């Protein structure tokens, strides 16, 4: 079922030596503004920070303005990202799938059905019911409807005879009342 082209494990970085200490410091919300007495970053004692920012400029270029795109491992340019998406990609030096893209790949290549967790619940398919608690939305921030449909199809193909989906909705990535 799996694919040699896809693995959920991140490969070793080609240029970073193994067993060396590496620090990735994320300054979330840290920005640049006009230096004046009201700019806390300007008035703070940050003597060593300019060198660090200069050293990290390549990673900053990769992540800058790409929170919503495949450049940081999201499924499409239409997918909404967040700061965590950038944090995961920043410093990687390459694109790697994360979040919804990882689920898409695991469903597409069948890897999701090869894991120990699925093998465990599969033992109950003959006599039991598969219960899925699912955050239902088509907005793509916290859940995706197409992934639920693919999981239902795949579970049925792998022997699930009875499936019940327990829906949760939070209104985060859809309009209020859209789940009614």
CNS distance restraints for C-alpha pairs under 8 A (distance, minus, plus):
assign (resid   1 and name CA) (resid 109 and name CA) 6.36 0.50 0.50
assign (resid   1 and name CA) (resid 110 and name CA) 5.29 0.50 0.50
assign (resid   1 and name CA) (resid 111 and name CA) 6.83 0.50 0.50
assign (resid   1 and name CA) (resid 114 and name CA) 7.85 0.50 0.50
assign (resid   2 and name CA) (resid   6 and name CA) 7.69 0.50 0.50
assign (resid   2 and name CA) (resid 109 and name CA) 5.20 0.50 0.50
assign (resid   2 and name CA) (resid 110 and name CA) 5.52 0.50 0.50
assign (resid   2 and name CA) (resid 111 and name CA) 5.26 0.50 0.50
assign (resid   2 and name CA) (resid 114 and name CA) 7.91 0.50 0.50
assign (resid   3 and name CA) (resid   7 and name CA) 7.69 0.50 0.50
assign (resid   3 and name CA) (resid 109 and name CA) 5.80 0.50 0.50
assign (resid   3 and name CA) (resid 111 and name CA) 7.96 0.50 0.50
assign (resid   6 and name CA) (resid 105 and name CA) 7.33 0.50 0.50
assign (resid   6 and name CA) (resid 109 and name CA) 7.63 0.50 0.50
assign (resid   8 and name CA) (resid 102 and name CA) 6.97 0.50 0.50
assign (resid   8 and name CA) (resid 106 and name CA) 7.92 0.50 0.50
assign (resid  10 and name CA) (resid  96 and name CA) 7.60 0.50 0.50
assign (resid  13 and name CA) (resid  17 and name CA) 7.98 0.50 0.50
assign (resid  13 and name CA) (resid  92 and name CA) 7.99 0.50 0.50
assign (resid  24 and name CA) (resid  91 and name CA) 6.99 0.50 0.50
assign (resid  26 and name CA) (resid  87 and name CA) 6.98 0.50 0.50
assign (resid  28 and name CA) (resid  83 and name CA) 7.78 0.50 0.50
assign (resid  30 and name CA) (resid  41 and name CA) 7.99 0.50 0.50
assign (resid  33 and name CA) (resid  39 and name CA) 7.29 0.50 0.50
assign (resid  34 and name CA) (resid  39 and name CA) 7.41 0.50 0.50
assign (resid  35 and name CA) (resid  39 and name CA) 6.07 0.50 0.50
assign (resid  35 and name CA) (resid  42 and name CA) 5.47 0.50 0.50
assign (resid  36 and name CA) (resid  42 and name CA) 6.81 0.50 0.50
assign (resid  36 and name CA) (resid  43 and name CA) 7.62 0.50 0.50
assign (resid  37 and name CA) (resid  42 and name CA) 7.58 0.50 0.50
assign (resid  37 and name CA) (resid  43 and name CA) 6.48 0.50 0.50
assign (resid  38 and name CA) (resid  43 and name CA) 7.85 0.50 0.50
assign (resid  39 and name CA) (resid  43 and name CA) 6.37 0.50 0.50
assign (resid  40 and name CA) (resid  44 and name CA) 5.90 0.50 0.50
assign (resid  41 and name CA) (resid  46 and name CA) 7.79 0.50 0.50
assign (resid  46 and name CA) (resid  50 and name CA) 7.71 0.50 0.50
assign (resid  48 and name CA) (resid  52 and name CA) 6.71 0.50 0.50
assign (resid  49 and name CA) (resid  53 and name CA) 6.10 0.50 0.50
assign (resid  50 and name CA) (resid  54 and name CA) 6.08 0.50 0.50
assign (resid  51 and name CA) (resid  55 and name CA) 6.11 0.50 0.50
assign (resid  52 and name CA) (resid  56 and name CA) 6.19 0.50 0.50
assign (resid  53 and name CA) (resid  57 and name CA) 6.01 0.50 0.50
assign (resid  56 and name CA) (resid  60 and name CA) 6.34 0.50 0.50
assign (resid  57 and name CA) (resid  61 and name CA) 6.21 0.50 0.50
assign (resid  58 and name CA) (resid  62 and name CA) 6.48 0.50 0.50
assign (resid  59 and name CA) (resid  63 and name CA) 6.38 0.50 0.50
assign (resid  59 and name CA) (resid  90 and name CA) 5.84 0.50 0.50
assign (resid  59 and name CA) (resid  91 and name CA) 5.43 0.50 0.50
assign (resid  59 and name CA) (resid  92 and name CA) 7.81 0.50 0.50
assign (resid  59 and name CA) (resid  93 and name CA) 6.60 0.50 0.50
assign (resid  60 and name CA) (resid  64 and name CA) 5.75 0.50 0.50
assign (resid  60 and name CA) (resid  90 and name CA) 7.12 0.50 0.50
assign (resid  62 and name CA) (resid  66 and name CA) 7.58 0.50 0.50
assign (resid  62 and name CA) (resid  71 and name CA) 7.79 0.50 0.50
assign (resid  62 and name CA) (resid  90 and name CA) 7.50 0.50 0.50
assign (resid  62 and name CA) (resid  93 and name CA) 7.93 0.50 0.50
assign (resid  63 and name CA) (resid  67 and name CA) 7.03 0.50 0.50
assign (resid  63 and name CA) (resid  71 and name CA) 7.86 0.50 0.50
assign (resid  63 and name CA) (resid  72 and name CA) 7.11 0.50 0.50
assign (resid  63 and name CA) (resid  86 and name CA) 6.22 0.50 0.50
assign (resid  63 and name CA) (resid  89 and name CA) 7.15 0.50 0.50
assign (resid  63 and name CA) (resid  90 and name CA) 6.08 0.50 0.50
assign (resid  66 and name CA) (resid  70 and name CA) 7.92 0.50 0.50
assign (resid  66 and name CA) (resid  71 and name CA) 6.37 0.50 0.50
assign (resid  66 and name CA) (resid  72 and name CA) 6.71 0.50 0.50
assign (resid  66 and name CA) (resid  86 and name CA) 7.84 0.50 0.50
assign (resid  67 and name CA) (resid  72 and name CA) 6.78 0.50 0.50
assign (resid  67 and name CA) (resid  80 and name CA) 7.64 0.50 0.50
assign (resid  67 and name CA) (resid  81 and name CA) 5.28 0.50 0.50
assign (resid  67 and name CA) (resid  82 and name CA) 6.44 0.50 0.50
assign (resid  67 and name CA) (resid  83 and name CA) 7.33 0.50 0.50
assign (resid  67 and name CA) (resid  85 and name CA) 6.59 0.50 0.50
assign (resid  67 and name CA) (resid  86 and name CA) 5.91 0.50 0.50
assign (resid  68 and name CA) (resid  72 and name CA) 7.91 0.50 0.50
assign (resid  68 and name CA) (resid  74 and name CA) 7.12 0.50 0.50
assign (resid  68 and name CA) (resid  76 and name CA) 7.82 0.50 0.50
assign (resid  68 and name CA) (resid  77 and name CA) 5.61 0.50 0.50
assign (resid  68 and name CA) (resid  78 and name CA) 6.77 0.50 0.50
assign (resid  68 and name CA) (resid  79 and name CA) 5.81 0.50 0.50
assign (resid  68 and name CA) (resid  80 and name CA) 5.31 0.50 0.50
assign (resid  68 and name CA) (resid  81 and name CA) 4.98 0.50 0.50
assign (resid  68 and name CA) (resid  82 and name CA) 7.93 0.50 0.50
assign (resid  69 and name CA) (resid  73 and name CA) 7.22 0.50 0.50
assign (resid  69 and name CA) (resid  74 and name CA) 5.78 0.50 0.50
assign (resid  69 and name CA) (resid  75 and name CA) 7.56 0.50 0.50
assign (resid  69 and name CA) (resid  76 and name CA) 5.84 0.50 0.50
assign (resid  69 and name CA) (resid  77 and name CA) 4.11 0.50 0.50
assign (resid  69 and name CA) (resid  78 and name CA) 7.16 0.50 0.50
assign (resid  69 and name CA) (resid  79 and name CA) 6.95 0.50 0.50
assign (resid  69 and name CA) (resid  81 and name CA) 7.89 0.50 0.50
assign (resid  70 and name CA) (resid  74 and name CA) 4.68 0.50 0.50
assign (resid  70 and name CA) (resid  75 and name CA) 5.94 0.50 0.50
assign (resid  70 and name CA) (resid  76 and name CA) 5.45 0.50 0.50
assign (resid  70 and name CA) (resid  77 and name CA) 5.99 0.50 0.50
assign (resid  70 and name CA) (resid  95 and name CA) 7.97 0.50 0.50
assign (resid  71 and name CA) (resid  95 and name CA) 5.97 0.50 0.50
assign (resid  72 and name CA) (resid  85 and name CA) 6.84 0.50 0.50
assign (resid  72 and name CA) (resid  86 and name CA) 6.66 0.50 0.50
assign (resid  72 and name CA) (resid  89 and name CA) 5.48 0.50 0.50
assign (resid  72 and name CA) (resid  95 and name CA) 5.72 0.50 0.50
assign (resid  72 and name CA) (resid  96 and name CA) 6.82 0.50 0.50
assign (resid  72 and name CA) (resid  97 and name CA) 7.46 0.50 0.50
assign (resid  73 and name CA) (resid  85 and name CA) 7.97 0.50 0.50
assign (resid  73 and name CA) (resid  89 and name CA) 7.57 0.50 0.50
assign (resid  73 and name CA) (resid  95 and name CA) 5.90 0.50 0.50
assign (resid  73 and name CA) (resid  96 and name CA) 5.17 0.50 0.50
assign (resid  73 and name CA) (resid  97 and name CA) 4.15 0.50 0.50
assign (resid  73 and name CA) (resid  98 and name CA) 5.40 0.50 0.50
assign (resid  73 and name CA) (resid  99 and name CA) 7.99 0.50 0.50
assign (resid  73 and name CA) (resid 101 and name CA) 6.62 0.50 0.50
assign (resid  74 and name CA) (resid  79 and name CA) 6.60 0.50 0.50
assign (resid  74 and name CA) (resid  81 and name CA) 7.55 0.50 0.50
assign (resid  74 and name CA) (resid  97 and name CA) 6.62 0.50 0.50
assign (resid  74 and name CA) (resid  98 and name CA) 6.55 0.50 0.50
assign (resid  74 and name CA) (resid  99 and name CA) 7.25 0.50 0.50
assign (resid  74 and name CA) (resid 100 and name CA) 6.79 0.50 0.50
assign (resid  74 and name CA) (resid 101 and name CA) 5.59 0.50 0.50
assign (resid  75 and name CA) (resid  79 and name CA) 6.63 0.50 0.50
assign (resid  75 and name CA) (resid 100 and name CA) 6.64 0.50 0.50
assign (resid  75 and name CA) (resid 101 and name CA) 4.84 0.50 0.50
assign (resid  75 and name CA) (resid 104 and name CA) 7.87 0.50 0.50
assign (resid  79 and name CA) (resid 140 and name CA) 6.22 0.50 0.50
assign (resid  79 and name CA) (resid 141 and name CA) 7.24 0.50 0.50
assign (resid  80 and name CA) (resid 140 and name CA) 6.83 0.50 0.50
assign (resid  80 and name CA) (resid 141 and name CA) 5.84 0.50 0.50
assign (resid  81 and name CA) (resid  85 and name CA) 6.05 0.50 0.50
assign (resid  81 and name CA) (resid 141 and name CA) 7.04 0.50 0.50
assign (resid  82 and name CA) (resid  86 and name CA) 7.05 0.50 0.50
assign (resid  83 and name CA) (resid  87 and name CA) 6.18 0.50 0.50
assign (resid  84 and name CA) (resid  88 and name CA) 6.10 0.50 0.50
assign (resid  85 and name CA) (resid  89 and name CA) 6.41 0.50 0.50
assign (resid  85 and name CA) (resid  98 and name CA) 7.76 0.50 0.50
assign (resid  86 and name CA) (resid  90 and name CA) 5.70 0.50 0.50
assign (resid  88 and name CA) (resid  92 and name CA) 7.61 0.50 0.50
assign (resid  89 and name CA) (resid  93 and name CA) 7.78 0.50 0.50
assign (resid  89 and name CA) (resid  94 and name CA) 7.72 0.50 0.50
assign (resid  89 and name CA) (resid  95 and name CA) 7.08 0.50 0.50
assign (resid  89 and name CA) (resid  96 and name CA) 7.35 0.50 0.50
assign (resid  97 and name CA) (resid 101 and name CA) 5.49 0.50 0.50
assign (resid  97 and name CA) (resid 102 and name CA) 5.51 0.50 0.50
assign (resid  98 and name CA) (resid 102 and name CA) 5.13 0.50 0.50
assign (resid  99 and name CA) (resid 103 and name CA) 6.65 0.50 0.50
assign (resid 100 and name CA) (resid 104 and name CA) 6.10 0.50 0.50
assign (resid 100 and name CA) (resid 143 and name CA) 7.84 0.50 0.50
assign (resid 100 and name CA) (resid 144 and name CA) 8.00 0.50 0.50
assign (resid 101 and name CA) (resid 105 and name CA) 6.19 0.50 0.50
assign (resid 102 and name CA) (resid 106 and name CA) 6.06 0.50 0.50
assign (resid 103 and name CA) (resid 107 and name CA) 6.06 0.50 0.50
assign (resid 103 and name CA) (resid 112 and name CA) 7.97 0.50 0.50
assign (resid 103 and name CA) (resid 147 and name CA) 7.64 0.50 0.50
assign (resid 104 and name CA) (resid 108 and name CA) 6.01 0.50 0.50
assign (resid 104 and name CA) (resid 147 and name CA) 6.99 0.50 0.50
assign (resid 105 and name CA) (resid 109 and name CA) 5.94 0.50 0.50
assign (resid 105 and name CA) (resid 111 and name CA) 7.93 0.50 0.50
assign (resid 106 and name CA) (resid 110 and name CA) 5.63 0.50 0.50
assign (resid 106 and name CA) (resid 111 and name CA) 4.73 0.50 0.50
assign (resid 106 and name CA) (resid 112 and name CA) 5.03 0.50 0.50
assign (resid 107 and name CA) (resid 111 and name CA) 6.56 0.50 0.50
assign (resid 107 and name CA) (resid 112 and name CA) 5.88 0.50 0.50
assign (resid 107 and name CA) (resid 113 and name CA) 8.00 0.50 0.50
assign (resid 107 and name CA) (resid 147 and name CA) 7.79 0.50 0.50
assign (resid 107 and name CA) (resid 150 and name CA) 6.98 0.50 0.50
assign (resid 107 and name CA) (resid 151 and name CA) 7.08 0.50 0.50
assign (resid 107 and name CA) (resid 154 and name CA) 7.97 0.50 0.50
assign (resid 110 and name CA) (resid 114 and name CA) 6.99 0.50 0.50
assign (resid 111 and name CA) (resid 115 and name CA) 6.86 0.50 0.50
assign (resid 112 and name CA) (resid 118 and name CA) 7.18 0.50 0.50
assign (resid 113 and name CA) (resid 118 and name CA) 5.58 0.50 0.50
assign (resid 113 and name CA) (resid 119 and name CA) 7.14 0.50 0.50
assign (resid 113 and name CA) (resid 158 and name CA) 7.98 0.50 0.50
assign (resid 114 and name CA) (resid 118 and name CA) 6.75 0.50 0.50
assign (resid 114 and name CA) (resid 119 and name CA) 6.83 0.50 0.50
assign (resid 115 and name CA) (resid 119 and name CA) 6.31 0.50 0.50
assign (resid 116 and name CA) (resid 120 and name CA) 6.08 0.50 0.50
assign (resid 117 and name CA) (resid 121 and name CA) 6.49 0.50 0.50
assign (resid 118 and name CA) (resid 122 and name CA) 5.90 0.50 0.50
assign (resid 119 and name CA) (resid 123 and name CA) 6.72 0.50 0.50
assign (resid 120 and name CA) (resid 124 and name CA) 7.89 0.50 0.50
assign (resid 121 and name CA) (resid 125 and name CA) 7.18 0.50 0.50
assign (resid 121 and name CA) (resid 130 and name CA) 7.75 0.50 0.50
assign (resid 122 and name CA) (resid 158 and name CA) 7.83 0.50 0.50
assign (resid 122 and name CA) (resid 159 and name CA) 7.40 0.50 0.50
assign (resid 122 and name CA) (resid 160 and name CA) 7.34 0.50 0.50
assign (resid 124 and name CA) (resid 128 and name CA) 5.12 0.50 0.50
assign (resid 124 and name CA) (resid 129 and name CA) 7.33 0.50 0.50
assign (resid 124 and name CA) (resid 130 and name CA) 7.89 0.50 0.50
assign (resid 125 and name CA) (resid 129 and name CA) 6.43 0.50 0.50
assign (resid 125 and name CA) (resid 130 and name CA) 6.90 0.50 0.50
assign (resid 125 and name CA) (resid 159 and name CA) 6.13 0.50 0.50
assign (resid 125 and name CA) (resid 160 and name CA) 4.83 0.50 0.50
assign (resid 125 and name CA) (resid 161 and name CA) 6.35 0.50 0.50
assign (resid 125 and name CA) (resid 162 and name CA) 7.63 0.50 0.50
assign (resid 126 and name CA) (resid 159 and name CA) 7.33 0.50 0.50
assign (resid 126 and name CA) (resid 160 and name CA) 7.14 0.50 0.50
assign (resid 126 and name CA) (resid 161 and name CA) 6.95 0.50 0.50
assign (resid 128 and name CA) (resid 162 and name CA) 7.22 0.50 0.50
assign (resid 129 and name CA) (resid 160 and name CA) 7.49 0.50 0.50
assign (resid 129 and name CA) (resid 161 and name CA) 7.24 0.50 0.50
assign (resid 129 and name CA) (resid 162 and name CA) 4.87 0.50 0.50
assign (resid 129 and name CA) (resid 163 and name CA) 5.56 0.50 0.50
assign (resid 129 and name CA) (resid 164 and name CA) 7.08 0.50 0.50
assign (resid 130 and name CA) (resid 160 and name CA) 6.80 0.50 0.50
assign (resid 130 and name CA) (resid 162 and name CA) 6.21 0.50 0.50
assign (resid 130 and name CA) (resid 163 and name CA) 4.67 0.50 0.50
assign (resid 130 and name CA) (resid 164 and name CA) 6.24 0.50 0.50
assign (resid 131 and name CA) (resid 163 and name CA) 5.91 0.50 0.50
assign (resid 131 and name CA) (resid 164 and name CA) 4.89 0.50 0.50
assign (resid 131 and name CA) (resid 165 and name CA) 5.88 0.50 0.50
assign (resid 131 and name CA) (resid 166 and name CA) 7.23 0.50 0.50
assign (resid 132 and name CA) (resid 163 and name CA) 7.61 0.50 0.50
assign (resid 132 and name CA) (resid 164 and name CA) 6.31 0.50 0.50
assign (resid 132 and name CA) (resid 165 and name CA) 4.80 0.50 0.50
assign (resid 132 and name CA) (resid 166 and name CA) 6.00 0.50 0.50
assign (resid 133 and name CA) (resid 165 and name CA) 5.95 0.50 0.50
assign (resid 133 and name CA) (resid 166 and name CA) 4.67 0.50 0.50
assign (resid 133 and name CA) (resid 167 and name CA) 6.10 0.50 0.50
assign (resid 133 and name CA) (resid 168 and name CA) 7.28 0.50 0.50
assign (resid 134 and name CA) (resid 148 and name CA) 7.78 0.50 0.50
assign (resid 134 and name CA) (resid 165 and name CA) 6.77 0.50 0.50
assign (resid 134 and name CA) (resid 166 and name CA) 6.06 0.50 0.50
assign (resid 134 and name CA) (resid 167 and name CA) 5.15 0.50 0.50
assign (resid 134 and name CA) (resid 168 and name CA) 5.91 0.50 0.50
assign (resid 135 and name CA) (resid 142 and name CA) 7.48 0.50 0.50
assign (resid 135 and name CA) (resid 143 and name CA) 5.98 0.50 0.50
assign (resid 135 and name CA) (resid 167 and name CA) 5.92 0.50 0.50
assign (resid 135 and name CA) (resid 168 and name CA) 4.57 0.50 0.50
assign (resid 135 and name CA) (resid 169 and name CA) 5.53 0.50 0.50
assign (resid 135 and name CA) (resid 170 and name CA) 7.71 0.50 0.50
assign (resid 136 and name CA) (resid 143 and name CA) 6.32 0.50 0.50
assign (resid 136 and name CA) (resid 144 and name CA) 6.89 0.50 0.50
assign (resid 136 and name CA) (resid 145 and name CA) 6.24 0.50 0.50
assign (resid 136 and name CA) (resid 167 and name CA) 5.99 0.50 0.50
assign (resid 136 and name CA) (resid 168 and name CA) 5.96 0.50 0.50
assign (resid 136 and name CA) (resid 169 and name CA) 5.66 0.50 0.50
assign (resid 137 and name CA) (resid 142 and name CA) 7.79 0.50 0.50
assign (resid 137 and name CA) (resid 143 and name CA) 5.79 0.50 0.50
assign (resid 137 and name CA) (resid 144 and name CA) 5.70 0.50 0.50
assign (resid 137 and name CA) (resid 145 and name CA) 5.80 0.50 0.50
assign (resid 137 and name CA) (resid 169 and name CA) 7.01 0.50 0.50
assign (resid 137 and name CA) (resid 173 and name CA) 7.24 0.50 0.50
assign (resid 137 and name CA) (resid 174 and name CA) 6.93 0.50 0.50
assign (resid 137 and name CA) (resid 179 and name CA) 7.90 0.50 0.50
assign (resid 138 and name CA) (resid 143 and name CA) 7.02 0.50 0.50
assign (resid 138 and name CA) (resid 144 and name CA) 5.11 0.50 0.50
assign (resid 138 and name CA) (resid 145 and name CA) 5.19 0.50 0.50
assign (resid 138 and name CA) (resid 146 and name CA) 7.76 0.50 0.50
assign (resid 138 and name CA) (resid 173 and name CA) 7.85 0.50 0.50
assign (resid 138 and name CA) (resid 174 and name CA) 7.41 0.50 0.50
assign (resid 139 and name CA) (resid 143 and name CA) 7.27 0.50 0.50
assign (resid 139 and name CA) (resid 144 and name CA) 6.75 0.50 0.50
assign (resid 139 and name CA) (resid 173 and name CA) 4.92 0.50 0.50
assign (resid 139 and name CA) (resid 174 and name CA) 5.72 0.50 0.50
assign (resid 140 and name CA) (resid 144 and name CA) 5.01 0.50 0.50
assign (resid 140 and name CA) (resid 173 and name CA) 6.98 0.50 0.50
assign (resid 141 and name CA) (resid 172 and name CA) 7.69 0.50 0.50
assign (resid 141 and name CA) (resid 173 and name CA) 5.88 0.50 0.50
assign (resid 142 and name CA) (resid 172 and name CA) 7.94 0.50 0.50
assign (resid 142 and name CA) (resid 173 and name CA) 7.49 0.50 0.50
assign (resid 143 and name CA) (resid 147 and name CA) 7.97 0.50 0.50
assign (resid 144 and name CA) (resid 148 and name CA) 6.83 0.50 0.50
assign (resid 145 and name CA) (resid 149 and name CA) 6.42 0.50 0.50
assign (resid 146 and name CA) (resid 150 and name CA) 6.20 0.50 0.50
assign (resid 147 and name CA) (resid 151 and name CA) 6.05 0.50 0.50
assign (resid 148 and name CA) (resid 152 and name CA) 6.11 0.50 0.50
assign (resid 149 and name CA) (resid 153 and name CA) 6.20 0.50 0.50
assign (resid 150 and name CA) (resid 154 and name CA) 6.02 0.50 0.50
assign (resid 151 and name CA) (resid 155 and name CA) 5.90 0.50 0.50
assign (resid 152 and name CA) (resid 156 and name CA) 6.19 0.50 0.50
assign (resid 152 and name CA) (resid 163 and name CA) 7.78 0.50 0.50
assign (resid 153 and name CA) (resid 157 and name CA) 6.28 0.50 0.50
assign (resid 154 and name CA) (resid 158 and name CA) 6.16 0.50 0.50
assign (resid 155 and name CA) (resid 159 and name CA) 6.41 0.50 0.50
assign (resid 155 and name CA) (resid 160 and name CA) 5.45 0.50 0.50
assign (resid 156 and name CA) (resid 160 and name CA) 4.65 0.50 0.50
assign (resid 156 and name CA) (resid 161 and name CA) 6.45 0.50 0.50
assign (resid 169 and name CA) (resid 179 and name CA) 7.01 0.50 0.50
assign (resid 171 and name CA) (resid 175 and name CA) 6.14 0.50 0.50
assign (resid 171 and name CA) (resid 176 and name CA) 5.53 0.50 0.50
assign (resid 171 and name CA) (resid 177 and name CA) 7.70 0.50 0.50
assign (resid 171 and name CA) (resid 178 and name CA) 7.92 0.50 0.50
assign (resid 174 and name CA) (resid 178 and name CA) 6.70 0.50 0.50
